[in-house]
Amino acid sequence: AQRLWVCRNIMAASPPSAPGEPAPPPPPLQYSLLLQHLVGDKRQPRVWDPATFGGIPCPPKSEEQKMVERVMESCPFKAALACVGGFVLGGAFGIFTAGIDTNVGFDPKDPYRTPTAKEVLKDMGQRGISYAKNFAIVGAMFSCTECVVESYRGKSDWKNSVISGCITGGAIGFRAGLKAGLIGCGGFAAFSAAVDYYLR
């Protein structure tokens, strides 16, 4: 229909013939003029209607929905979520490593004694709790630092992960000295960059 409308406009633009004279032949259709009406500056914009494509128009968000979105995008919520996720992941990882460790329940005073199931479960629980705490602290520190860095820079790119990883690794490593802090900063930053590159 749009091409027919363009052709009619082009035909109407031709000068009318004088009475008594034969009608001049129609001018040839110019391809560039047709393109201007189809994809160029003279193209008529169409109003997008979701109902035309079978979609459901989205109603405007209420104040409660906006408040929930602001809370979920805030730094404390992200830090708390990362803390809970790190606790669960660390606990599972600690129990898994304890399950495949042959020294769980080992008594150095009696190396030939077979540990009981209660002792093995106790050691697995202790290791799981220890890993869970460490993972929760690291996850909360990294998430909170990344959120603060992203808010300060106003950008969401790989540099946020690298800076956050360096700060988190350095803060954890500095407890063992300056050298350990520098190694932790570089290692955690490289690991964060690799994870961010893989995920993106």
Backbone as a ProteinNet text record, in pm:
[ID]
protein_1_A
[PRIMARY]
AQRLWVCRNIMAASPPSAPGEPAPPPPPLQYSLLLQHLVGDKRQPRVWDPATFGGIPCPPKSEEQKMVERVMESCPFKAALACVGGFVLGGAFGIFTAGIDTNVGFDPKDPYRTPTAKEVLKDMGQRGISYAKNFAIVGAMFSCTECVVESYRGKSDWKNSVISGCITGGAIGFRAGLKAGLIGCGGFAAFSAAVDYYLR
[TERTIARY]
82.4	0	86.5	198.8	286.6	352	388.8	448.2	345.7	218.2	114.6	93.1	100.2	84.8	199.2	321.1	436.6	421.4	378.9	361.2	254.8	147	41.9	93.2	173.3	230.2	322.5	397.9	489.2	410.1	301.6	218.5	147.9	105.7	37	131.3	259.5	356.4	389.2	349.3	380	291.4	342.1	263.3	147.7	28.6	-87.4	-68.4	-126.7	-117.1	-224.8	-196.3	-292.9	-408.7	-527.9	-642.2	-616.9	-652.7	-634.1	-502.2	-410.2	-281.3	-281.7	-205.4	-200.5	-128.9	-173.4	-114.3	28.5	119.2	258.4	273.3	372.4	392.6	433.8	397.5	434.1	585.4	636.1	781.5	826.5	947.4	996.5	1010.5	984	993	1139.8	1174.2	1312.7	1333.2	1436	1462.5	1505.2	1582.1	1627.8	1511	1414.3	1297.8	1212.2	1200.6	1125.1	1191.8	1323.5	1395.1	1378.8	1371.8	1352.9	1219.6	1117.5	986.3	976.2	1058.2	1049.5	1141.9	1267.3	1363.9	1436.3	1405.6	1478.2	1410.1	1439.9	1387.7	1237.4	1182.9	1041.3	952.6	1012	934.2	839.2	714.5	613.5	631	650.1	666.6	535.4	549.6	433.8	431.5	313.6	297.6	297.9	389.2	400.4	290.9	215.9	105.5	129.6	150.8	176.6	63.1	-59.5	-172.2	-167.7	-100.6	-91.5	-12.3	91.3	175.9	134	22.4	-24.8	30.7	102.3	159	59.6	96.6	11.5	74	5.4	64.3	91	209.5	249.3	187.4	122.1	66.5	179.5	158.9	263.5	290.1	416.2	456	403.3	361.4	311.9	429.7	399.6	504.7	565.4	482.9	534.6	633.9	602.1	693.6	824.1	814.9	936.5	1020.8	955.1	1028.1	1098.6	1029.7	1091.3	1211.2	1199.9	1311.6	1429.8	1402.2	1511.4	1580.6	1501.4	1560.9	1646.4	1597.9	1672.2	1798	1800.5	1918.3	2014.7	1981.3	2067.5	2187.1	2293	2415.3	2395.6	2324.7	2306.2	2233.3	2133.3	2060.8	2151.6	2230.4	2322.4	2427	2476.8	2575.9	2514.6	2391.8	2325.7	2297.5	2255.4	2228.2	2355.8	2465.7	2593.8	2643.6	2617	2657.6	2584.7	2453.8	2376.2	2419.4	2436.3	2480.8	2618.8	2710.4	2843.6	2842.3	2754.8	2744.9	2698.9	2597.3	2545.7	2649.7	2710.2	2809.9	2932.9	2978.2	3094.5	3067.5	2947.9	2914.3	2912	2853	2849.7	2990.3	3072.5	3210.1	3291	3272.3	3343.9	3304.9	3176.3	3131	3182.2	3185.4	3233.7	3382	3461.7	3605.5	3633.2	3552.2	3570.6	3531.7	3435	3392	3494.9	3578.5	3680	3817.6	3825.3	3952.7	3970.4	4083.5	4107.9	4152.2	4188.2	4233.9	4122.6	3999.4	3888	3868.4	3866.7	3851.8	3980	4091.5	4219.8	4270.9	4316.2	4370.8	4520.9	4605	4750.2	4803.8	4732.7	4780.2	4761.2	4658.4	4633.3	4604.1	4709.3	4686.7	4615.5	4613.5	4551.9	4406.1	4358.2	4219.3	4126.4	4020.9	3922.1	3825.2	3809.2	3717.4	3572.7	3492.7	3350.6	3276.7	3155	3074.1	3041.5	3023.4	2993.5	3110.6	3231.9	3350	3368.1	3343.9	3355.8	3253.5	3129	3025	3055.6	3113.3	3149.3	3256.5	3358.6	3464	3410.4	3322.4	3262.8	3179.8	3104.1	3025.5	3113.3	3222.3	3312.5	3378.1	3421.4	3482.5	3379.4	3258.4	3154.4	3121.8	3111.9	3083.7	3198.4	3322.1	3437.9	3441.2	3421.3	3418.5	3302.1	3187.8	3069.4	3092.5	3154.6	3183.2	3279.2	3384.6	3483	3421	3344.8	3281.4	3180	3108.1	3009.1	3076.8	3187.8	3259.3	3315.6	3377.1	3434.9	3324.8	3214.4	3105	3044	3023.5	2966.5	3062.3	3191.5	3290.1	3298	3304.6	3317.6	3193.9	3075.1	2951.5	2933	2958.4	2942.4	3044	3167.6	3271.2	3238.9	3192.6	3158.7	3042.6	2943	2828.6	2871.6	2959.7	3006.6	3089.8	3177.3	3261.6	3175.2	3075.1	2985.7	2905.2	2859.3	2784.5	2874.2	2998.7	3091.7	3131.4	3158.2	3200.4	3083.5	2965.8	2850.4	2854.6	2933.1	2944.5	2938	2894.7	2890.3	2974.8	3101.3	3191.8	3286.7	3386.4	3477.2	3569.9	3588.4	3678.6	3624.4	3493.2	3435.6	3474.8	3470.6	3506.1	3654.1	3737.9	3881.6	3915.6	3858.9	3885.3	3832.1	3712	3653.2	3733.6	3777.3	3858.6	3990.4	4052.8	4179.2	4159.1	4053.5	4026.6	3996	3912	3874.8	3994.8	4067.8	4184.4	4292.4	4310.9	4410	4370.7	4242.3	4196.6	4210.8	4186.3	4200.9	4348.7	4430.8	4571.4	4655	4613	4692.7	4701.6	4614.8	4623.9	4752.4	4807	4931.3	5052.7	5034.4	5147.6	5125.6	5219.7	5208.2	5222.3	5319.4	5341.8	5220.4	5163.8	5044.2	4926.7	4918.9	4811.3	4823.2	4946	4966.8	4937.2	4981.3	4952.9	4802.1	4736.3	4591.4	4517.8	4565.9	4503.5	4515.5	4637.7	4657.9	4586.4	4593	4528.6	4377.6	4320.2	4174.4	4126.6	4205.2	4168.1	4171.9	4275.7	4284.9	4171.1	4140.5	4030.6	3897.2	3875.7	3751.2	3740	3852.9	3851.1	3819	3874.9	3848.3	3702.4	3647.1	3506.2	3415.2	3445.6	3363.8	3370.8	3487.3	3501.5	3424.4	3428.7	3357.3	3206.1	3158.5	3013.7	2960.1	3038	2990.4	3004.8
-119.4	0	125.4	118.2	236.3	261.5	154.7	172.1	230	183.9	237.5	385.3	423.4	565.3	646.7	594.5	665.4	682.5	575.8	584.5	686.6	690.8	789.1	931.4	952.7	1085.9	1126.8	1032.9	1064.7	1096.4	1022	1047.7	1181.7	1215.1	1343.1	1460	1437.7	1547	1583.3	1502.5	1532.7	1646.8	1738.5	1853.9	1810.4	1872.1	1833.5	1881	1805.4	1841.2	1942.6	2025.5	2125.9	2055.9	2118.9	2055	2044.7	1931.4	1907.4	1841.5	1841.3	1778.1	1638	1548.6	1411.9	1412.5	1328.1	1320.4	1270.2	1338.5	1292.9	1160.1	1084.6	955.6	978.9	889.4	907.1	902.4	984.8	984.8	851.1	812.1	684	691.3	580.3	572.7	573.8	670.2	681.1	595	512.6	420.3	494.5	600.5	675.5	745.7	797.7	862.2	762	642.4	537.9	498.4	492.2	458.5	566.3	692.4	799.7	786.7	740.7	725.8	596.9	497.2	370.1	364.4	405.2	396.4	527.3	631.5	756.8	855.4	982.4	1088.6	1110.5	1076.2	1099.5	982.2	886.7	770.5	812.2	768.1	801.2	712.9	772.9	689.9	622.2	504.7	428.3	424.3	439.9	435.1	289.5	257.8	119.6	89.3	-12.1	-53.8	-198.6	-228.5	-368.3	-461.7	-409.7	-497.8	-548.1	-473	-515.7	-644.4	-660	-778.8	-884.6	-868	-967.4	-951.5	-843	-821.2	-758.1	-755.5	-696.9	-566.2	-454.8	-327.5	-328.4	-277.7	-276.3	-155.6	-178	-63.8	10.9	135.4	210.6	149.8	157.9	99.4	184	114.5	183.3	226.6	305.6	353	238.1	136.9	23	-56.3	-74.1	-145.3	-69	62.7	142.4	136	134.8	126.7	-7.8	-115.2	-248.9	-256.5	-197.9	-197.4	-118.5	-5.8	72.3	-4.8	-77.9	-156.5	-269.1	-336.7	-448.9	-403.1	-280.3	-228.1	-156	-149.3	-78.7	-166.1	-100.2	-171.2	-262	-220.8	-312.9	-441.4	-431.1	-551.7	-644.5	-587.9	-670	-736.2	-661.9	-718.8	-831.4	-810.5	-914.8	-1038.5	-1018	-1131.6	-1208.4	-1136.5	-1203.4	-1275.1	-1218.8	-1282.8	-1415.5	-1415.7	-1538.5	-1642.4	-1598.1	-1690.6	-1746.8	-1661.1	-1709.4	-1806.4	-1783.4	-1874.3	-2012.5	-2015.6	-2144.7	-2214.9	-2140.1	-2200.5	-2247.4	-2164.7	-2203.6	-2325	-2332.2	-2449.3	-2576.5	-2568.2	-2685.7	-2725.4	-2627	-2655.9	-2716.2	-2664.5	-2719.8	-2863	-2891.4	-3029.2	-3122.4	-3073.7	-3157.7	-3189.1	-3087.5	-3112.1	-3199.3	-3183.2	-3269.6	-3413.7	-3431.5	-3566.4	-3646.6	-3576.5	-3647.9	-3643	-3578.2	-3569.3	-3694.2	-3760.5	-3884.1	-3856.8	-3733.2	-3700.1	-3654.6	-3656.2	-3614.8	-3718.6	-3671.8	-3762.1	-3831	-3789.2	-3852.5	-3804.4	-3898.9	-3868.2	-3894.9	-3789.1	-3813	-3897.2	-3902.7	-3984.2	-4132.7	-4165.6	-4306.1	-4314.5	-4316.7	-4311.2	-4433.3	-4544.6	-4666.4	-4680.7	-4586	-4594.1	-4544.7	-4615.3	-4576.3	-4477.7	-4358.1	-4259.6	-4304.9	-4265.1	-4298.6	-4203.3	-4241.7	-4159	-4025	-4025.2	-3900.9	-3803.3	-3854.5	-3769.6	-3714.9	-3797.3	-3752.6	-3644.2	-3664.9	-3564.5	-3434.5	-3446.9	-3328.2	-3247.6	-3315.5	-3246	-3185.4	-3257.3	-3203.9	-3079.4	-3081.6	-2964.4	-2845.5	-2870.3	-2761.2	-2700.2	-2785.2	-2731.5	-2658.8	-2711.1	-2644.2	-2507	-2495.5	-2365.6	-2268.3	-2319	-2231.9	-2179	-2266.8	-2223.4	-2129.9	-2158.4	-2075	-1933.7	-1918.9	-1785.3	-1709.2	-1776.9	-1709.7	-1667.8	-1755.6	-1722.8	-1610	-1609.8	-1504.6	-1369.3	-1364.5	-1238.1	-1187.4	-1277.3	-1236.8	-1190.7	-1265.2	-1227.7	-1093.4	-1068.9	-941.1	-826	-846.7	-741.5	-708.2	-812.1	-789.5	-722.2	-770.5	-714.6	-569.7	-541.5	-404.8	-311.5	-357.3	-274.4	-248.3	-351.4	-333.5	-236.7	-244.6	-154	-10.1	10.6	146.1	200.9	117.6	161	193.1	108.8	133	260.8	286.9	410.3	532.8	519.6	632.4	661.1	555.7	574.9	604.6	555.8	574.9	489.9	381.5	291.8	147.8	59.9	-83.1	-156.4	-177.9	-246.6	-334.8	-392.4	-487.1	-419.8	-289.8	-222	-225.1	-224.7	-231.2	-361.3	-472.1	-600.6	-606.1	-550.4	-553.2	-468.6	-348.1	-261.2	-324	-379.9	-442.3	-564.6	-643.3	-759.7	-721.9	-616.8	-571.3	-522.4	-445.3	-395.6	-510.3	-604.7	-716.5	-806.1	-844.4	-929	-861.4	-731.8	-659.3	-649	-624	-613.3	-745.9	-856.6	-986.8	-1022.4	-990.2	-1027.8	-940.9	-817.1	-726.2	-770.2	-862.5	-913.5	-994.2	-1048.2	-1125.5	-1043.8	-915.9	-832.8	-763.4	-673.1	-594	-679	-770.8	-856.2	-943.5	-1001.7	-1084.7	-1001.4	-875.5	-788.8	-757	-731	-702.6	-825.2	-942.1	-1065.2	-1092	-1070.9	-1090.7	-993.8	-868.6	-768.2	-809	-845.2	-883	-1010.9	-1109.9	-1237.3	-1226.9	-1157.2	-1143.4	-1057.1	-954.4	-870.3	-949.5	-1033.1	-1115.7	-1217.2	-1277.4	-1374	-1306.7	-1187.3	-1114.3	-1075.7	-1034	-998.3	-1120.2	-1235.4	-1356.9	-1398.8	-1392.4	-1429.1	-1331.9	-1201.9	-1101.8	-1119	-1149.5	-1172.2	-1296.7	-1400.6	-1523.8	-1503.6	-1430.3	-1409.4	-1313.8	-1214.4	-1119.4	-1175.6
0	0	0	70	76.4	-60.2	-132	-265.9	-364	-352.5	-439.9	-412.5	-283.5	-247.7	-304.7	-302.5	-358.2	-508.4	-575.4	-722	-758.3	-680.1	-709	-689.2	-586	-563.4	-676.9	-728.2	-839.3	-965.7	-988.7	-1106.5	-1094	-972.3	-955	-968	-946.2	-955.2	-1099	-1199.1	-1339.3	-1388	-1471.3	-1517	-1605.7	-1588.2	-1671	-1815	-1907.9	-2050.8	-2087	-2187.3	-2234.6	-2305.1	-2306.8	-2374.8	-2525.2	-2578.6	-2721.1	-2754.2	-2666	-2692.1	-2633.9	-2692.7	-2638	-2502.7	-2415.4	-2281.6	-2291.2	-2223.6	-2228.5	-2156.8	-2194	-2125.7	-1980.9	-1891.5	-1749.8	-1732.2	-1641.9	-1621	-1564.4	-1594.7	-1541.5	-1389.2	-1325.4	-1180.6	-1138.1	-1056.6	-1012.9	-889	-896.4	-786	-659.8	-674.5	-557.2	-488.7	-569.6	-510.6	-434.6	-489.1	-421.2	-288.6	-289.4	-166.5	-61.3	-103.5	-6.4	66.4	-4.6	57.7	139.4	106.3	176.9	298.5	281.3	390.7	415.2	339.9	352.5	445	422.2	508.3	492	375.9	349.8	393.1	458.8	502.9	614.5	605.8	704.3	828.6	946.1	1067.4	1104.3	1158.1	1202.4	1355	1410.2	1555.3	1598.4	1692.4	1737.6	1838.5	1808.4	1894.5	1934.5	2063.8	2103.2	2068.8	2067.4	2037.2	1893.9	1803.9	1665.1	1652	1734.7	1728.2	1829.1	1892.5	1986.6	2126.6	2154.4	2286.3	2380.5	2506.3	2609.4	2653.2	2640.3	2684.3	2834.9	2873.5	3014.4	3084.2	3193.4	3268.3	3337.9	3372.5	3443.6	3580.7	3623.3	3751.2	3866.7	3969.2	4087.9	4174.9	4277.2	4367.3	4447.8	4481.3	4555.1	4470.4	4341.3	4253.1	4235.2	4221.5	4209	4335.5	4451.5	4577.3	4591	4551	4556.5	4462.8	4343.5	4250.2	4306	4369.5	4428.2	4540	4620.2	4728.4	4672.4	4568	4510.6	4437.3	4390.9	4322.2	4416.5	4544.5	4639.1	4677.4	4723	4761.3	4883.1	4989.1	5102.3	5064.1	4977	4936.4	4855.7	4764.2	4685.6	4774.5	4873.7	4964.9	5048.3	5097	5175.8	5091.7	4967.2	4878.3	4848.6	4823.3	4798.5	4922.7	5039.7	5164.9	5184.7	5161.6	5176.9	5072.2	4947.2	4843.1	4871.1	4918.8	4952.7	5069	5167.2	5281.3	5236.2	5151.8	5103.3	5016.6	4924.2	4835.4	4912.9	5008.3	5087.3	5174.1	5233.6	5313.3	5231	5111.7	5023.8	4980	4949.9	4907.2	5022.5	5145.1	5259	5289	5282	5306.7	5197.4	5074.1	4964	4980.7	5011.2	5028.2	5150	5255	5371.6	5341.6	5252.4	5219.7	5141.9	5063.8	4986.1	5051.7	5167.6	5238.3	5324.1	5308	5383.5	5527.4	5558.7	5693.8	5785.7	5738.8	5823.1	5933.8	6057.8	6171.7	6212.3	6152.3	6182.9	6318.2	6400.6	6533	6528.5	6540.7	6533	6648.4	6761.9	6873.6	6847.2	6769.9	6736.8	6587.4	6502.6	6357.4	6301.3	6372.9	6320.1	6362.6	6440.8	6485.2	6376	6350.4	6250.2	6312.1	6253	6312.3	6297.9	6393.1	6388.9	6295.1	6262	6172.4	6238	6369.2	6439.4	6430.7	6445.6	6436.3	6295	6194.9	6055.7	6024.9	6069	6045.1	6119.4	6239.1	6314.6	6241.8	6191.1	6117	5987.6	5920.3	5797	5827.2	5937.6	5974.7	6009.4	6083.2	6118.2	5995.3	5904.3	5782.4	5696.4	5689	5611.4	5667.2	5800	5862.4	5837.8	5848.4	5826.5	5683.6	5586	5446.2	5420.2	5482.2	5459.8	5509.8	5626.7	5678.8	5588.6	5543.9	5457.8	5324.5	5264.1	5137	5153.7	5265.5	5289.1	5304.4	5377.5	5396.2	5263.9	5187.7	5058.9	4963.3	4956.9	4867.7	4903.3	5032.6	5074.9	5046.5	5074.8	5048.7	4900.1	4817	4672.7	4616.1	4654.5	4600.5	4642.8	4770.4	4820.2	4754.4	4741.3	4678.3	4532.3	4461.9	4320.2	4303.1	4392.5	4383.9	4408.7	4507.2	4536.8	4421.7	4365.7	4252.8	4131.2	4104.3	3990	4009	4131.3	4158	4145.2	4185.6	4177.3	4032.6	3955.4	3816.3	3723.2	3757.5	3671	3545.9	3549.4	3434.5	3483.2	3393.1	3423.3	3320.5	3353	3262.6	3342.6	3275	3338.2	3439.4	3428.1	3521	3664.3	3679.7	3814	3883.1	3809.7	3869.3	3905.5	3818.4	3845.4	3968	3975.4	4090.3	4218.3	4213.1	4331.7	4374.4	4275.3	4308.7	4373	4323.4	4381.8	4524.7	4547.8	4684.1	4779	4734.3	4821.3	4850	4744.8	4765.7	4847.9	4825.4	4904.1	5050.5	5077.9	5216.4	5290.1	5220.5	5284.6	5302.5	5202.5	5209.6	5300.8	5323.9	5405.9	5551.9	5592.9	5729.1	5749.5	5638.6	5647.1	5605.3	5574.6	5537.4	5405.4	5373.3	5251.2	5126.6	5128.5	5011.9	4983.3	5088.6	5070.8	5021.5	5067.2	5020.5	4873.2	4827.3	4684.9	4599.5	4647.8	4573.3	4569.3	4681.9	4685.4	4595.2	4591.7	4504.6	4358.3	4317.1	4176.6	4138.8	4227.5	4196.1	4190.6	4287.1	4288.7	4173	4135.8	4022.2	3892.3	3874.5	3753.5	3748.2	3862.5	3866.2	3836	3890.7	3864.1	3717.6	3657.5	3515.8	3429.6	3464.6	3387.6	3398.9	3519.8	3539.1	3465.3	3472.9	3405.6	3254.3	3202.3	3058	3013.9	3095.1	3060.4	3064.5	3165.5	3179.7	3074.1	3033.7	2933.4	2793.2
[MASK]
++++++++++++++++++++++++++++++++++++++++++++++++++++++++++++++++++++++++++++++++++++++++++++++++++++++++++++++++++++++++++++++++++++++++++++++++++++++++++++++++++++++++++++++++++++++++++++++++++++++++

